[in-house]
Amino acid sequence: MTPELEIHRVTESRIGQINWDNLPFGHIFTDHMLVMDYRDDSWQTPQIVPYGPISMHPCNTTLHYGQSIFEGMKAIRSKDGRVTLFRPDMNAKRFAESCLRMAMPVIPEARFIELVKTLVRFEQTWIPDRAEASLYIRPFLFATDEYLGVRPSKTYKFMILTCPVGAYYAKPVSVKIEETYTRAAEGGVGRAKTAGNYAASLYPTQRAIEQGFQQLIWTDAKSHEYLEESGTMNLMLVIDGVLLTPSEDSDTILRSVVKRSVVELAKHWGLPVEERRISVAEVITAIREGRLTDAFGAGTAATIAPIAKIGYRDELFELPALETRAVSLRIKAYLDGIKSGDCADELSWCVEI
Ligand SMILES: Cc1ncc(COP(=O)(O)O)c(C=O)c1O
C-alpha cells in the first residue's frame, strides 16, 4: 500500500537562530517543505523533507515557458493558542482555477487544503505569536518536463514552503497610477496567479520605485482610463461614503480573498459598497474635492495596507490622515481581531488546522 505521507526530518532545527523581532518578509524559511510530484497522469505520495535546494534539468519547461502558478496564505496563532487559516477554501479554488488556465493538472480543493494543513501542523512551532506576524504559506506548482518545445508538460512538482513573516509593507504605501504599461489584458492570464504576471510587472514597478513609489496601480489595457488593481493587492477606495472597488467581471484582475472578505464584511455591517468600473478621472476629481476619505490595498501579504499618496502624471496627491480613515481602521481591527481571537468570528472565516 502507498503511504499517505513520507516524512524525512532535519537532523537539527534552525529555529533557535531566528530573531522573532525581525522577520523580513520572504527571507526566513522553516525547517521543512512539502513536495508532491505528478507523473504518469497521477499525483504521487507527498513528502515532507528538509527545506533546501532542488535539482532540475536545464531544459525544464518552467524555466523556458513559464508554466508555473502559486498561492499565498497565512497561518496565525491566536492568543489562546489555536492555529487558524483564513478562508483556505478560497485559495484552494483559485489554485484549481489557475491550474486549469495554465493547462496544468488540478489538485482537488479538499486535497490542497489537507496538504497545507499537514505542513502547517508539522511546522507549527514556527508560527510567530507577535502582533502583525504570521506564518506565510506559499503553495506552488511548476512544470518539470525535460523538453524544449511549447506544449504543456506531462510532469509537475507541487511544493509548499512556509516562512515566518512580519509586515509586508512596513509603512503606508505611495502608489503610482500606471498609464503606459499593462499588467493584464482581456483574454489573457491576469486572473490566474501565474509567475509571468509578476515577471511582467517588475520593470514598470522598478521605474515607479525609482520615482519614489512603492507600488503601481494598474489601469485597463485598452484605454488606461479605468483602475484595475495594485501589484500585490486589490484596490479599495471610499468616495462620498461608499466603499468602491473595481469589479471582477473581466478576467484581468486576480480574485483576492481579502478583497472579497472586505466586501462581504462591509455588506454584513450595512455599509454602502459598489463593485464597478472606476475611472481614474473620477478618483482624481474626488481627491481634489476632498470626497475621497479612505484608500487601501487588500491582500494576504499586504493585509489592509493604507495608501498614503497617489501619483498621477506629474502630480502627487496626499490622501487624508490615517487616523481619520474610519472604514479601513474598522475593517483592519475586525480582521486582526478574529485572527487573534479578540473578537467573535461572526462569518466563520478562520479555520482551525
Ligand atoms: C496581483 C495581486 N492582486 C491581489 C492580491 C490579493 O489577493 P489575496 O487577497 O487573495 O491575497 C495579490 C496577492 O495575492 C496579488 O498578487
The ligand as an SDF file (V2000), in Angstrom:
LIG
                    3D

 16 16  0  0  0  0  0  0  0  0999 V2000
   -1.7560   40.8220   -8.1490 C   0  0  0  0  0  0  0  0  0  0  0  0
   -2.4250   40.5690   -6.8550 C   0  0  0  0  0  0  0  0  0  0  0  0
   -3.6470   41.0910   -6.6370 N   0  0  0  0  0  0  0  0  0  0  0  0
   -4.2950   40.8950   -5.4730 C   0  0  0  0  0  0  0  0  0  0  0  0
   -3.7390   40.1400   -4.4620 C   0  0  0  0  0  0  0  0  0  0  0  0
   -4.5120   39.9060   -3.1990 C   0  0  0  0  0  0  0  0  0  0  0  0
   -5.0680   38.6120   -3.1800 O   0  0  0  0  0  0  0  0  0  0  0  0
   -5.3630   37.8620   -1.8080 P   0  0  0  0  0  0  0  0  0  0  0  0
   -6.2730   38.7430   -1.0150 O   0  0  0  0  0  0  0  0  0  0  0  0
   -6.0430   36.6030   -2.2110 O   0  0  0  0  0  0  0  0  0  0  0  0
   -4.0680   37.6410   -1.1550 O   0  0  0  0  0  0  0  0  0  0  0  0
   -2.4740   39.5840   -4.6330 C   0  0  0  0  0  0  0  0  0  0  0  0
   -1.8540   38.7710   -3.5870 C   0  0  0  0  0  0  0  0  0  0  0  0
   -2.0700   37.6240   -3.5090 O   0  0  0  0  0  0  0  0  0  0  0  0
   -1.7990   39.7920   -5.8580 C   0  0  0  0  0  0  0  0  0  0  0  0
   -0.5990   39.2480   -6.0750 O   0  0  0  0  0  0  0  0  0  0  0  0
  1  2  1  0
  2  3  1  0
  2 15  2  0
  3  4  2  0
  4  5  1  0
  5  6  1  0
  5 12  2  0
  6  7  1  0
  7  8  1  0
  8  9  2  0
  8 10  1  0
  8 11  1  0
 12 13  1  0
 12 15  1  0
 13 14  2  0
 15 16  1  0
M  END
$$$$
